[in-house]
Amino acid sequence: MEEFAIGRAFTLIEPGPVVLVVTQDGRRDNVMTLSWTMVVDFTPRFAITTGPWNHSYAALRKTRECVIAVPTVDLLDTVVGVGTCSGKDTDKFAKFRLTRLPARHVRAKLIAECLANIECRVVEIIRRHQIVVLDGIAAYLDPARREKRLIHAVGDGSFVADGRRFDRKAAMRSKLPSGV
């Protein structure tokens, strides 16, 4: 093994998938790209990392709700574009031709072009680490969508797409929650 720069170690375990987080501050919809996401356990509890440097953070704190939209690899350039401009001065839905769909439980919109959307409520904001803990309250999947490969950020400006799936459900059945 060769030594690897500790300052780049995050590129070895960058979690992905890359998601789009939609907020609504009472006046405007906004969407931001995030690659720092985490499933907390087998319940619909998630965590994202963001903070005051992102325009959407104020809306997250104020409304305590959002939508996590899950894009696929065909949206990579849109995902990068959304992540490289600010909602402070850009209507990202218009600029990137994203279609708003109404959510049932939160004011933030679903994104029609995404494979999946999860309506969420903020449970806790851990400011020391800028972690936002979310409870999923409704989820939607577009089974008719042909492209299903998710995007994973490496952290250095490059991305990896999902590949072949390996089914080991039978071997893991005792560890999986019922219904999965």
N, C-alpha and C positions, 0 to 999 in steps of 0.2 A: 504494500500500500504506500501511496505517496501522501505527504502532508497536503491538506487542503486549507485555504484561507478561511479562518474562523468567521471573518466578516461576510463570507458568502455561504456559510453553512445553511442558512435558511433556504437556499435554492435546492437543497437536497430533500427537504421535507415540506416545501410549500404545499399547503393542503388542497386547495381547489375544491370543488370546481369554481371557476370564475362565475360570479352571479351579478345580476343587476339589482340594485336596491332602489325601490321607488318610494318616494315620500310625497306628502301633500301638506303644505304649511298653512292651509286655509285660503291661500290666494293662488298658488301655482303648484303644478306637478313638477317633480324633478326626478331624475334617475342618475345613479352613480354606479360605477363599476367597482366591485370588491373581489379580491382573491383571498382575503383572510376570513374564512368561514369555518365553523365547526359544528358538528352534530354533538349535542351534549350527552344524550343517551337514547334509548329506544323510544322515548316519548317524543312528541313534536316540539322539542326544545332545541334551540340553535343559539349560536353566538357569532357575532361579527365584530370586527375591529375597525373602528373609525373614531374620529374625534373632531375638534373644532376647526381643523384645517380643511374639512370637507363641508361644502355648502349645505348638504342634506342633514348634517348633524344637528343643527338648530331645530329643524322640523321633527327629527326623531325625538329629541328631548321634549319639545313642546307638545306634540300630538301623541307620543308614546305608541306609534303604530307605523307599519310599513308593509311593503310587499317584497318578497324575495322572488325575483324572476330568474329562471334558469335557462340561459341561452345555449345554443348548440354551435358547433364549429362553423357552420355557414354564416353565423353572425359575428365572427371574430373581428372583422374590421369595424363593425358597428360598436362592439364591446370596447375595443381600443379607442375609438373616437369618443365615445361617451366618457371614458376614463381620462381623457386628455384635455377636456374643456370643463368649465365651471358652469353650474346652473345659476350662478349669481348673475351672469350676463348672457346665457344661452338657453333657449327653449330646446332641450335635447330631444324631446319627442318630435318636434317639427324638423329639426336639423337632420336627425337620423331616420326620419319617416317611421317612427314606432307608433303602432296602433294602440290607443288606450281602450281598455275594456273595464267596465265597472266592477269593482269588488263588492262582495256582499256585506262584509263586516267592518271594513276600514275605508277611509277616504282615499288612500293611495290607490292608484290604478293598477290593473293587471296589464301585462304586455302581450298582445296577441301573437307576436312573432316568436315568443319563447316556448320551449317544450313544456315548461311547468311554471306555475306561480303559486306562492304560499303567502297567504295573508297572515300577518304577525302582529302581536302586541309586545311592547317592551316590558320586560319583567324587572330588569335591573340594569343600571349603567355603572360599571366598575371603573370609575374615572382614573384610578391610579394606572390602569393598564389600557384604558380606552376600549374596554370590551362591553358590548351591548348584548345582553341576554334577551332572547326573544322566545315567546311561545307561539307556535303555529296554531292558528284557529280554523283555517280552511285551506285546502290544497286543490289544485286543478292541474290536470295533465292533458295534453293534446295527443291522443293515441294515433291520430291520422297523420301526424307530422312524420315525414320520411326520414329526415336527419335527426338522429338521437344521440350522436356523439357529443359529450360534454367537453368543455375547454378547461385546461389546467394551466395556471401560470407557473412558470419556473422561477420567476422573480427577477430575471435579468433582461426582460423584454422579449423573451421567447415563450412559446406555449406548446403544450402537448395536447393532443386530442385522445379521447378514449379509443380503445381498440377492441379487440376480441374479448368477449365475456367468458368466464369459466364458471360453470355451475357446480357448486358444492353444497347446495341447500340440504340434500339428504344427510350428508355427513355432519352438518352443523345444526340440524333441526333442534337438538336439545338446548342450544344456546340462543336460538332466535325466538322473539316474541310470537305469540300465536297470531296467525293471519298474515305473516310475512312470507 
